[in-house]
């Protein structure tokens, strides 16, 4: 769409007034000036109406980066036509901001490459692009803006502090009268015989059940001694407090996954991501925290955490309420150890039997306290 600039709007208004006055007064001089103004406006429309014919591609490296670390965009603008493409300015949209890029004139089939850093100060999933092209006439009367090219995504992950890995959780054997978490699979205790799914161990096939049902059946085993770690993030927090809590949670789950602990990430707002641990688990965990938004839930502990869980539990919150304390005390029997980080007054959470409650000022302070606790 072609738009008149402020100067163009002023010329249009002056042209109309001069033409009307010239017609009314019968002065050809004013009519001539009005005609010149109209001609300039028509020329501006014609010049800005030509769409820059360029092919735009974009690469973002790395596409996932820790908050505050550098990330670079590589913008390639190619002239695929047999005619020279004049210079123009462009804006590359980055999240809610705009980065101005001056594209030089391109010969036929030539390509220009531009590199620039991307802002990574704010956690989140940010869209880079499309490229916004601006075309102006020499007199500055008209402007045409259009979007073109592909878009890329930049994932700005939370900051991760170096933490000691969490210790193993208390074993929970079903033959001791304790419920085994449904997520514990793959070792020595037979939990059930179920239908085969791709990826199951062939050596666990149950041939008698297969012959009886006519379908491949496998033995499903659990390992109640398997060390597990769960992090509960209070997503009711807001602003800088939430960002510090997210950074700490990211550090906790990253250290657990690095140590090959099956790692579960839960938030009071409904996030529940269960992984088998290891390096491949880190990306989905950080991706989930990257896009986490504040929630409006009234409770700290989601119901799912009270029904199924085992191993160590770390809770990241701020202050808390007596209701939060009661909810954590109720799940205490499922988890060992239980560590609660409080970015506010920890008094409402004090006194949970067997729990360690730590008052911390920020994620870095929490990391230091955790390392002292686990060394």
C-alpha positions as CSV (number, residue, x, y, z in Angstrom):
1,X,0.0,0.0,0.0
2,X,1.3,3.4,-1.0
3,X,1.2,6.1,1.7
4,X,1.8,9.8,1.5
5,X,4.4,11.1,3.9
6,X,3.8,14.3,6.0
7,X,5.5,16.3,3.2
8,X,3.4,14.5,0.6
9,X,0.2,15.3,2.5
10,X,1.2,18.9,2.8
11,X,1.9,19.1,-1.0
12,X,-1.5,17.5,-1.7
13,X,-3.3,20.0,0.5
14,X,-1.5,22.9,-1.0
15,X,-2.2,21.6,-4.5
16,X,-5.9,21.5,-3.8
17,X,-6.0,24.9,-2.3
18,X,-4.0,26.5,-5.1
19,X,-6.1,24.8,-7.8
20,X,-9.3,26.0,-6.1
21,X,-8.0,29.5,-5.7
22,X,-6.7,29.7,-9.2
23,X,-10.0,28.5,-10.6
24,X,-12.0,31.0,-8.5
25,X,-9.7,34.0,-9.1
26,X,-8.8,33.1,-12.7
27,X,-5.0,33.2,-12.1
28,X,-3.2,30.7,-14.4
29,X,-0.1,31.1,-12.3
30,X,-1.7,29.3,-9.3
31,X,-3.1,26.7,-11.6
32,X,0.4,26.0,-13.0
33,X,1.8,25.6,-9.5
34,X,-1.1,23.3,-8.6
35,X,-0.3,21.3,-11.7
36,X,3.3,21.0,-10.7
37,X,2.3,19.7,-7.3
38,X,0.0,17.2,-8.8
39,X,2.7,16.0,-11.2
40,X,5.1,15.6,-8.3
41,X,2.5,13.5,-6.4
42,X,1.9,11.3,-9.5
43,X,5.6,10.8,-10.0
44,X,6.0,9.8,-6.3
45,X,3.2,7.2,-6.7
46,X,4.7,5.8,-9.8
47,X,8.2,5.5,-8.3
48,X,7.1,4.0,-5.0
49,X,4.6,1.7,-6.7
50,X,7.4,-0.4,-8.1
51,X,7.8,-3.3,-5.8
52,X,11.5,-4.3,-5.1
53,X,11.8,-7.7,-6.7
54,X,14.1,-9.5,-4.4
55,X,14.4,-13.0,-2.8
56,X,15.1,-12.9,0.9
57,X,16.4,-15.8,3.1
58,X,17.4,-15.7,6.7
59,X,19.5,-17.8,9.1
60,X,19.6,-17.5,12.8
61,X,22.6,-18.9,14.7
62,X,22.3,-20.4,17.1
63,X,18.5,-20.8,17.0
64,X,18.5,-21.5,20.8
65,X,20.6,-19.4,23.1
66,X,20.9,-18.7,26.8
67,X,19.5,-15.3,27.9
68,X,22.2,-12.7,27.4
69,X,24.4,-14.8,25.1
70,X,25.1,-13.6,21.5
71,X,23.0,-14.7,18.6
72,X,23.4,-13.6,15.0
73,X,21.1,-13.3,12.0
74,X,22.4,-13.7,8.5
75,X,20.2,-12.0,5.9
76,X,20.6,-12.8,2.2
77,X,18.9,-10.5,-0.3
78,X,19.2,-11.6,-4.0
79,X,18.1,-9.9,-7.2
80,X,16.7,-12.7,-9.3
81,X,15.8,-10.5,-12.2
82,X,17.9,-9.4,-15.2
83,X,17.5,-5.7,-14.3
84,X,19.4,-3.7,-11.8
85,X,17.6,-3.3,-8.4
86,X,17.9,0.1,-6.8
87,X,19.0,0.6,-3.2
88,X,16.3,0.6,-0.5
89,X,15.9,0.4,3.2
90,X,14.4,-2.5,5.0
91,X,13.4,-3.4,8.5
92,X,13.8,-6.9,9.9
93,X,11.2,-7.5,12.6
94,X,12.6,-9.1,15.8
95,X,9.8,-9.9,18.2
96,X,8.1,-6.6,18.8
97,X,11.1,-4.5,17.6
98,X,12.4,-3.6,14.2
99,X,16.0,-3.6,13.0
100,X,16.8,-1.2,10.1
101,X,19.0,-2.6,7.3
102,X,20.1,-0.6,4.3
103,X,20.2,-2.8,1.2
104,X,22.6,-1.5,-1.4
105,X,21.8,-1.5,-5.1
106,X,22.0,-5.0,-6.7
107,X,23.2,-5.9,-10.1
108,X,21.3,-8.6,-12.1
109,X,21.4,-11.9,-10.2
110,X,23.6,-10.4,-7.5
111,X,23.3,-11.1,-3.8
112,X,24.0,-9.0,-0.7
113,X,24.7,-10.6,2.7
114,X,24.1,-8.7,5.9
115,X,25.0,-9.9,9.5
116,X,23.7,-8.4,12.7
117,X,23.3,-9.4,16.3
118,X,19.9,-10.2,17.7
119,X,18.6,-9.0,21.1
120,X,18.7,-11.8,23.7
121,X,18.1,-10.0,26.9
122,X,14.5,-11.2,27.2
123,X,13.5,-14.9,27.7
124,X,11.0,-16.2,25.1
125,X,10.3,-17.5,21.6
126,X,10.9,-14.6,19.3
127,X,10.0,-14.4,15.6
128,X,12.7,-12.9,13.4
129,X,11.2,-11.5,10.2
130,X,9.5,-11.0,7.8
131,X,11.6,-8.4,6.1
132,X,9.7,-5.1,5.8
133,X,10.7,-3.2,2.6
134,X,10.4,0.6,2.4
135,X,10.4,2.4,-0.9
136,X,10.6,6.3,-1.0
137,X,10.7,8.8,-3.9
138,X,13.5,11.3,-4.1
139,X,11.3,14.2,-2.9
140,X,10.1,12.2,0.1
141,X,6.4,12.6,-0.8
142,X,5.4,8.9,-0.9
143,X,6.3,5.7,0.8
144,X,5.4,2.0,0.2
145,X,5.9,-0.7,2.8
146,X,5.6,-4.4,2.2
147,X,6.7,-7.6,3.9
148,X,8.6,-10.4,2.2
149,X,10.8,-13.4,2.9
150,X,10.8,-16.2,5.3
151,X,10.7,-16.0,9.1
152,X,12.9,-17.7,11.6
153,X,12.5,-18.4,15.3
154,X,14.9,-17.5,18.0
155,X,14.5,-19.4,21.3
156,X,16.0,-17.4,24.2
157,X,16.4,-19.9,27.0
158,X,16.6,-19.0,30.7
159,X,20.0,-18.5,32.3
160,X,21.5,-21.7,33.7
161,X,23.7,-21.7,36.7
162,X,26.1,-24.6,37.4
163,X,24.6,-26.8,40.1
164,X,25.6,-30.1,41.7
165,X,23.3,-32.9,40.5
166,X,20.5,-33.9,42.9
167,X,20.9,-37.0,44.9
168,X,18.8,-40.1,44.4
169,X,15.3,-40.4,45.8
170,X,14.0,-42.8,48.4
171,X,13.1,-46.2,46.9
172,X,9.4,-47.1,46.8
173,X,8.8,-50.9,46.3
174,X,5.3,-52.0,45.5
175,X,6.0,-55.2,47.6
176,X,6.5,-52.9,50.6
177,X,3.0,-51.6,50.3
178,X,3.9,-48.4,48.4
179,X,2.5,-47.3,45.1
180,X,4.9,-47.3,42.2
181,X,4.8,-44.2,40.0
182,X,3.5,-45.0,36.5
183,X,6.5,-43.3,35.0
184,X,9.1,-45.8,36.3
185,X,9.6,-48.3,33.5
186,X,12.4,-50.4,32.2
187,X,14.1,-52.5,34.9
188,X,13.4,-55.4,37.3
189,X,10.0,-55.3,38.9
190,X,7.1,-56.7,36.7
191,X,4.3,-54.1,36.7
192,X,2.0,-55.5,34.0
193,X,1.7,-57.3,30.7
194,X,0.6,-55.0,28.0
195,X,0.4,-54.7,24.2
196,X,3.6,-54.2,22.3
197,X,4.4,-50.7,21.0
198,X,7.3,-49.9,18.6
199,X,10.5,-49.3,20.6
200,X,9.8,-52.0,23.3
201,X,12.5,-54.5,24.0
202,X,11.9,-57.7,22.0
203,X,13.4,-59.8,24.8
204,X,10.5,-58.7,27.0
205,X,7.9,-60.3,24.7
206,X,5.4,-62.5,26.6
207,X,4.8,-65.4,24.2
208,X,2.0,-67.1,26.2
209,X,0.0,-63.8,26.4
210,X,0.8,-63.3,22.7
211,X,-0.6,-66.7,21.8
212,X,-3.7,-66.2,23.9
213,X,-4.6,-62.7,22.6
214,X,-3.4,-62.9,19.1
215,X,-1.4,-59.7,19.6
216,X,2.2,-59.1,20.5
217,X,2.3,-58.6,24.3
218,X,5.3,-57.5,26.4
219,X,6.3,-57.6,30.1
220,X,6.4,-54.0,31.5
221,X,9.0,-53.6,34.1
222,X,9.7,-50.9,36.6
223,X,12.7,-49.9,38.7
224,X,11.6,-48.5,42.0
225,X,15.2,-47.7,43.0
226,X,15.7,-45.5,39.9
227,X,16.9,-42.0,41.0
228,X,14.4,-39.4,39.9
229,X,14.0,-35.7,40.2
230,X,11.0,-33.4,40.0
231,X,11.1,-29.5,39.9
232,X,7.9,-27.6,40.8
233,X,7.9,-24.0,39.6
234,X,5.4,-21.5,41.1
235,X,4.1,-19.9,37.9
236,X,1.9,-17.6,39.9
237,X,4.8,-15.2,40.3
238,X,5.1,-12.1,38.1
239,X,7.8,-9.8,36.7
240,X,11.5,-10.1,37.7
241,X,10.6,-12.6,40.5
242,X,9.2,-15.0,37.9
243,X,12.4,-14.6,35.8
244,X,14.6,-15.5,38.7
245,X,12.4,-18.5,39.6
246,X,12.5,-19.7,35.9
247,X,16.4,-19.3,35.9
248,X,16.7,-21.4,39.0
249,X,14.3,-24.1,37.8
250,X,16.1,-24.3,34.5
251,X,19.4,-24.8,36.4
252,X,17.9,-27.5,38.5
253,X,16.4,-29.6,35.7
254,X,19.5,-29.1,33.5
255,X,21.8,-30.4,36.3
256,X,19.5,-33.4,36.9
257,X,19.3,-34.3,33.2
258,X,23.0,-33.9,32.8
259,X,23.4,-36.5,35.5
260,X,21.1,-38.9,33.6
261,X,18.3,-38.6,36.2
262,X,14.8,-39.0,34.9
263,X,13.6,-35.5,35.2
264,X,10.1,-34.1,35.6
265,X,9.2,-30.4,35.2
266,X,5.9,-29.3,36.8
267,X,4.4,-25.8,37.2
268,X,1.4,-24.6,39.3
269,X,-0.1,-23.4,36.0
270,X,-0.4,-26.9,34.5
271,X,2.9,-27.6,32.8
272,X,3.9,-31.2,33.3
273,X,6.8,-32.5,31.3
274,X,8.4,-35.9,32.1
275,X,11.7,-36.9,30.5
276,X,14.0,-39.9,30.8
277,X,17.0,-37.6,31.5
278,X,20.2,-37.3,29.6
279,X,21.5,-34.6,27.2
280,X,18.5,-35.1,24.8
281,X,16.1,-34.1,27.6
282,X,17.6,-30.7,28.2
283,X,16.3,-29.0,25.1
284,X,12.6,-29.8,25.6
285,X,12.9,-28.8,29.3
286,X,14.4,-25.5,28.5
287,X,12.0,-24.9,25.6
288,X,9.1,-25.4,28.0
289,X,10.6,-22.9,30.4
290,X,11.4,-20.5,27.5
291,X,7.7,-20.0,26.7
292,X,6.3,-20.3,30.2
293,X,3.8,-17.5,31.1
294,X,2.4,-16.4,34.5
295,X,-0.6,-18.4,35.6
296,X,-3.7,-17.4,37.5
297,X,-3.9,-20.6,39.6
298,X,-4.6,-20.2,43.3
299,X,-2.7,-23.3,44.5
300,X,1.0,-24.1,44.4
301,X,0.8,-27.9,44.1
302,X,-1.1,-29.2,41.1
303,X,-3.3,-32.2,41.7
304,X,-1.3,-34.4,39.4
305,X,1.7,-34.0,41.7
306,X,-0.3,-35.3,44.6
307,X,-1.4,-38.5,42.7
308,X,1.8,-39.6,41.1
309,X,5.4,-38.9,42.0
310,X,8.6,-40.3,43.5
311,X,12.2,-39.3,44.1
312,X,13.6,-35.9,45.0
313,X,11.5,-32.7,44.7
314,X,12.7,-29.1,44.5
315,X,10.0,-26.4,44.9
316,X,10.7,-22.9,43.6
317,X,8.3,-20.3,45.0
318,X,8.2,-16.9,46.8
319,X,6.9,-16.7,50.3
320,X,3.9,-18.9,50.0
321,X,0.8,-19.3,52.1
322,X,-0.4,-21.6,54.8
323,X,-2.4,-23.4,52.2
324,X,0.9,-24.0,50.2
325,X,2.5,-25.3,53.3
326,X,-0.3,-27.8,53.9
327,X,-0.2,-28.9,50.2
328,X,3.6,-29.5,50.4
329,X,3.3,-31.4,53.7
330,X,0.7,-33.6,52.1
331,X,3.0,-34.7,49.3
332,X,6.1,-35.0,51.6
333,X,5.6,-38.7,51.9
334,X,6.1,-39.2,48.2
335,X,9.3,-37.3,47.8
336,X,12.7,-37.5,49.5
337,X,14.6,-35.2,49.7
338,X,12.2,-32.2,49.6
339,X,13.9,-28.8,49.1
340,X,11.9,-25.5,49.0
341,X,13.5,-22.3,47.6
342,X,11.7,-19.2,48.7
343,X,12.4,-15.8,47.1
344,X,10.4,-14.1,49.8
345,X,9.7,-14.6,53.5
346,X,10.0,-18.4,54.1
347,X,8.1,-18.3,57.4
348,X,4.7,-19.5,55.9
349,X,6.5,-22.6,54.6
350,X,8.6,-23.3,57.7
351,X,8.0,-26.5,59.7
352,X,7.2,-29.0,56.9
353,X,8.4,-32.3,58.4
354,X,11.6,-33.5,56.7
355,X,11.8,-30.6,54.3
356,X,14.6,-28.1,53.8
357,X,13.4,-24.5,53.3
358,X,15.9,-22.0,51.9
359,X,15.4,-18.3,51.8
360,X,17.2,-16.9,48.7
361,X,17.5,-13.5,47.1
362,X,18.0,-14.5,43.5
363,X,18.8,-17.5,41.2
364,X,22.6,-17.1,41.7
365,X,22.2,-17.1,45.5
366,X,19.9,-20.1,45.3
367,X,22.5,-21.9,43.2
368,X,25.2,-21.2,45.8
369,X,22.9,-22.5,48.6
370,X,22.1,-25.6,46.6
371,X,25.7,-26.4,46.0
372,X,26.5,-26.0,49.7
373,X,23.6,-28.3,50.5
374,X,24.5,-31.1,48.0
375,X,28.3,-31.2,48.2
